[in-house]
Amino acid sequence: MKPTFVLFFSSLLFSVAQDAPAPAEAKPAEPEKKAEIKKPQYLIDLENLTDEETRAYGEHFYRANTLFKQKRIFECLEELQELHNIYGKNPASLNLKGACYVEFRAFEKARIAFAKASKASPDNFNVRFNLAEIEFVSQNFEEALIQFETLLAEARETKKGGDMFPILEFKTFLCRLKTGNEKGAREILDTVSFLDDSPLFYYGNAALAYHADKGAKAEEWLARCSRIFRNPDLLAPWQDTLIEFGYIKSFYGGDLEVTDGAIPVAPVGE
């Protein structure tokens, strides 16, 4: 995750078409005014921080982001607490907080953080994806499917999904499979092949094999994929998705209870 807490808005430029000169007695056409872009409140709030607050805020955010990337989630939450003591309505920091709770499978805590992030930035594609993901990992597959299909249609039209697009397709595929729409799932798989630069073809076929209780065949598909896509970081979200879907056992056993401001503790003996 790469949080951004300062955004720049380009100035609105107005132009007038160069038409034929108007008759002398006619008034020149007024340039058409475009609607101004309203800056989100959280950006206004951040701009109004003092110089000292801005410096401390940036330092805490940088450390929190670094700690999350290093999977030092307890320490990341501590930094986020310090960050939110300065300002707590930045959707990027709330999104990061939600991601921390997901690491501990505290899904309700994550849902609250993502919902706050979405309230601050309603059109944020990544935050909306995370809200859909909470439904997915909570095994609310019907609701997850509604949200993923909405995002998928939007991503196809606007290209917002970027690198997330294949994994978004995979999650939609799995939700269709789980909700009894195997035909719809196969329609997604029919759009890819072994020549694609994402693991969707292999993981999709593995999921179909698992769905048909053909575990050995599924493992073959996954083994073939790992021989082609050798980067474990690239495969990690795909494997995590199968874990959440229930085909591979998870390390954690359930939703850990984490109170605001407290440091979560992993289960003893696990």
C-alpha positions in Angstrom: 0.0 0.0 0.0 1.3 3.4 -0.9 -0.6 6.1 1.1 -0.8 9.6 -0.2 -1.9 12.4 2.1 -1.3 15.3 -0.2 -3.1 15.6 -3.5 -2.7 18.3 -6.1 -5.6 19.6 -8.1 -4.8 21.2 -11.5 -6.3 24.6 -12.2 -9.4 24.7 -14.3 -8.6 26.1 -17.7 -11.2 27.9 -19.7 -11.0 28.3 -23.4 -13.2 29.9 -26.0 -13.6 28.4 -29.5 -12.2 30.6 -32.3 -15.3 31.0 -34.4 -15.9 33.5 -37.2 -16.1 37.1 -36.0 -19.5 38.1 -34.7 -21.4 41.0 -36.4 -20.4 44.4 -34.9 -23.7 44.9 -33.2 -23.7 41.4 -31.5 -22.1 40.9 -28.1 -19.2 38.5 -27.9 -20.2 35.1 -26.7 -19.6 34.5 -23.0 -17.1 31.6 -22.3 -18.9 28.6 -21.0 -18.0 28.2 -17.3 -17.1 24.7 -16.1 -18.1 23.5 -12.7 -15.4 24.0 -10.1 -14.0 20.9 -8.5 -14.8 20.9 -4.8 -11.8 20.0 -2.7 -12.6 17.2 -0.2 -12.9 18.4 3.4 -10.0 16.2 4.6 -7.6 17.9 2.2 -8.8 21.3 3.5 -8.2 20.1 7.1 -4.7 18.8 6.2 -3.8 22.0 4.6 -4.8 23.9 7.8 -2.5 21.9 10.0 0.3 24.0 11.5 3.9 23.5 10.1 4.8 21.5 13.2 1.7 19.3 12.9 2.4 18.8 9.2 6.0 17.7 9.9 5.0 15.3 12.7 2.1 14.0 10.6 4.3 13.2 7.6 6.9 11.4 9.8 4.3 9.2 11.5 2.7 8.4 8.2 6.0 7.4 6.6 6.9 5.2 9.6 3.4 3.6 9.7 3.6 2.8 6.0 7.1 1.4 6.3 6.2 -0.8 9.3 3.1 -2.2 7.4 5.3 -3.2 4.5 7.6 -4.9 6.9 4.6 -6.7 8.4 5.3 -5.1 11.8 1.6 -4.6 12.3 1.6 -4.0 16.1 4.0 -1.1 15.6 2.2 0.2 12.6 -1.0 0.5 14.7 0.9 2.4 17.3 2.2 4.9 14.7 -1.3 5.2 13.3 -2.6 6.0 16.8 0.0 8.9 17.0 -1.0 10.0 13.5 -4.7 10.1 14.3 -4.0 12.1 17.5 -3.0 14.8 15.0 -5.7 14.2 12.4 -7.9 11.1 12.0 -10.1 11.6 8.9 -7.6 11.0 6.1 -9.0 8.1 4.0 -5.4 6.9 3.3 -4.6 6.4 7.0 -8.0 4.9 7.7 -7.5 2.5 4.8 -4.1 1.6 6.3 -5.6 1.0 9.7 -8.3 -1.2 8.2 -5.6 -3.2 6.4 -3.8 -3.7 9.7 -7.0 -5.1 11.3 -7.4 -7.5 8.3 -3.9 -8.9 9.1 -5.3 -10.0 12.4 -8.7 -11.0 11.0 -10.5 -8.4 13.1 -12.9 -7.9 10.2 -15.5 -5.8 12.0 -12.8 -3.4 13.1 -11.5 -3.3 9.6 -15.0 -2.7 8.2 -15.4 0.3 10.5 -12.1 1.8 9.4 -12.8 1.2 5.7 -16.3 2.7 6.0 -14.8 5.9 7.6 -12.3 6.0 4.7 -15.1 5.6 2.2 -17.2 8.4 3.9 -14.2 10.8 3.5 -13.5 9.7 -0.1 -16.7 8.0 -1.5 -15.2 7.5 -5.1 -12.0 5.9 -3.9 -11.7 2.7 -5.9 -9.2 1.0 -3.5 -11.3 1.7 -0.4 -14.4 0.3 -2.1 -12.5 -2.8 -3.1 -11.5 -3.2 0.5 -15.1 -3.0 1.7 -16.0 -5.7 -0.8 -13.1 -7.7 0.4 -14.4 -7.6 4.0 -17.6 -9.2 2.7 -15.5 -11.8 0.9 -13.4 -12.8 3.9 -16.5 -12.7 6.1 -18.0 -15.3 3.6 -20.9 -13.0 2.8 -20.4 -14.0 -0.8 -23.7 -12.7 -2.2 -23.0 -9.2 -1.0 -19.4 -9.5 -2.0 -20.5 -10.5 -5.5 -22.7 -7.4 -5.8 -19.8 -5.1 -4.9 -17.1 -6.9 -6.9 -19.3 -6.9 -10.0 -20.0 -3.2 -9.7 -16.2 -2.5 -9.3 -15.4 -4.9 -12.2 -17.8 -3.1 -14.6 -16.4 0.2 -13.6 -12.8 -1.0 -14.0 -13.6 -2.3 -17.5 -15.0 1.0 -18.5 -12.6 3.4 -16.8 -9.5 1.3 -16.4 -9.4 2.2 -12.7 -8.5 -1.2 -11.5 -5.0 -1.2 -13.0 -2.9 -4.1 -11.7 -5.8 -5.1 -9.4 -8.0 -6.0 -12.3 -7.0 -9.7 -12.6 -7.5 -10.3 -8.9 -10.8 -8.5 -9.0 -11.9 -10.8 -11.8 -10.7 -13.8 -9.8 -12.7 -12.7 -6.7 -15.8 -12.1 -8.8 -15.2 -15.6 -10.4 -15.1 -17.2 -7.0 -18.2 -15.4 -5.7 -20.1 -16.6 -8.7 -18.9 -20.1 -8.1 -19.9 -20.0 -4.5 -23.3 -18.6 -5.2 -24.2 -21.3 -7.7 -23.4 -19.5 -10.9 -20.8 -21.8 -12.3 -21.7 -20.8 -15.9 -21.0 -17.1 -15.0 -17.8 -18.1 -13.4 -16.6 -20.0 -16.5 -17.5 -17.0 -18.6 -14.8 -15.0 -16.8 -12.3 -17.9 -17.2 -13.1 -18.1 -20.9 -11.7 -14.6 -21.4 -8.2 -15.6 -20.4 -5.6 -18.2 -21.4 -2.2 -19.6 -20.3 -0.5 -16.8 -22.4 -1.8 -14.0 -20.1 0.5 -12.2 -17.8 -1.6 -12.9 -14.7 -2.2 -16.2 -12.8 -5.9 -16.0 -13.4 -6.0 -18.9 -15.9 -4.2 -21.3 -13.6 -5.9 -20.2 -10.3 -9.3 -20.2 -12.0 -8.8 -23.8 -13.2 -7.5 -24.8 -9.8 -10.6 -23.3 -8.2 -12.9 -25.2 -10.6 -11.0 -28.4 -9.7 -11.4 -27.8 -5.9 -15.1 -27.0 -6.6 -15.4 -30.4 -8.2 -13.6 -32.1 -5.3 -10.6 -32.8 -7.4 -7.9 -31.7 -5.0 -5.1 -33.4 -6.7 -5.9 -31.8 -10.1 -6.2 -28.4 -8.4 -2.7 -28.9 -6.9 -1.4 -29.7 -10.4 -2.8 -26.4 -11.7 -1.2 -24.5 -8.8 2.2 -26.2 -9.3 2.1 -25.3 -13.0 1.4 -21.7 -12.1 4.3 -21.5 -9.6 6.7 -22.8 -12.3 5.6 -20.0 -14.6 5.1 -17.2 -12.2 8.2 -17.5 -10.0 7.7 -14.3 -7.9 6.2 -15.3 -4.6 5.1 -11.7 -4.0 3.0 -11.8 -7.2 1.4 -15.1 -6.2 0.8 -14.2 -2.6 -2.6 -12.4 -3.0 -3.9 -15.2 -5.2 -3.0 -17.8 -2.6 -4.4 -15.6 0.1 -7.7 -15.5 -1.8 -7.9 -19.3 -1.9 -7.2 -19.3 1.8 -10.1 -16.9 2.4 -12.3 -18.9 0.1 -11.7 -22.0 2.2 -9.7 -24.2 -0.2 -6.5 -23.7 1.8 -6.3 -23.7 5.6 -5.7 -20.3 7.2 -3.0 -19.6 9.8 -5.4 -17.7 12.1 -8.4 -19.4 13.6 -10.9 -16.5 13.8 -11.6 -12.9 14.3 -9.4 -11.4 17.0 -10.9 -8.9 19.3 -9.0 -5.6 19.2 -10.1 -2.4 21.0 -9.3 1.0 19.7 -5.8 2.1 20.7 -4.9 -1.3 22.0 -2.2 -3.6 20.5 -3.7 -6.9 19.3 -2.0 -10.1 20.5 -1.7 -13.2 18.3 -3.2 -16.4 19.8 -0.8 -18.3 22.0 0.5 -21.5 20.5 -0.5 -20.6 16.9 
